[in-house]
Amino acid sequence: MLRNTLVSLFGLLVGAATASAAPDFTGFAAAPGPTITSLSNAGSVSTSATPPVLYDSFPTGAPANSTGSTPNTFMGLGSNLVAGASSITGFDVYPVNVSGTNFDHLKINIFVWDTVNTSGTVNATTPAFGTPLASYSLTSTGAYNTGFFYRFESATPGILPGISLATPLLISDSVVGLTFNYQGSTDGGVTYNSFNNLTSVISGTDATYTSNPVVTGSLVLGGATGGYYRNAGTPTETNGNFTSGLRTLGGLTNQGVAVRVYGTAVPEPTGLGIIAAFGLITLRRRAS
């Protein structure tokens, strides 16, 4: 696991919970620094639209961002995985620590949801996601110091996941909701707690960097601007779902939570294949 200098964009204003994406701040508090490209693992980041990568929003051509608008201990997004996605087998995730506290252990909590609310109305009655499929929790020992983001990737990102599931998670279609919560420990892993600004990298594109950070799959919500969820609703989310609307960082497009999802997909039959299959059935019927 590599420790990389964080290029953070802090939130100055808390956005209101509206049907459309609410800006989390009105301007950049820090000039862009080193790009993710210069910090990547020898260019081995996958940009393939075929399995094992089902979704990839880790920014390869733009700075890593984070939001300082609070609370921000839970973050998530709706993801369109590649067509035919049938199971999830693992994840690469990118926690950020700008909390001001150094941690010696980190707990990663991941929630997967079967449906995404696309109505434009998100509240306690109609939350962001529906039908929980699974939740996962694991811990990691290390020096998770403030001022950095951390890569949970394998030695071959885009080929093997940094976090592998013991059993593949079967999914009914290619649209899923994903939520991430990170908890830190300062007592050797005895106790873990959520901290504001111990959160997720936000991918996005500004005027300087033109490449779309979502290189595999696509965002479900937010159009060209994109967006992400954070636990700004009432009551405050504790179960991985969200009761307040989509948020955004000002000045960014194609933005969402950085994550890479691995799995399997069933190729859709081509038109020629369908015709051939139909012809075979016809011939068999005539021969009978």
Secondary structure, DSSP 8 states (H G I E B T S, - for coil): --EEE-------S-----SS-EES-SS-SS---S-HHHHSSTT-----SSTTEEEE---SSS--B---SS--SEEEEEEE--TTEEEEEEEEE-EEE-SS--EEEEEEEEEEEEEE--SS--SSSS-SEEEEEEEEEEEEEEEE-TTEEE-B--SSTTTS-SEEEEEEEE-SSSEEEEEEEEEEESSSSS--EE-TTEEE-EEEE-SS--S-S--BSEESSSTTTB-BEES-SSS---SS---S--EE-TT-EEEEE-EEEEEEE-----HHHHHHHHHHHHHHHHH-
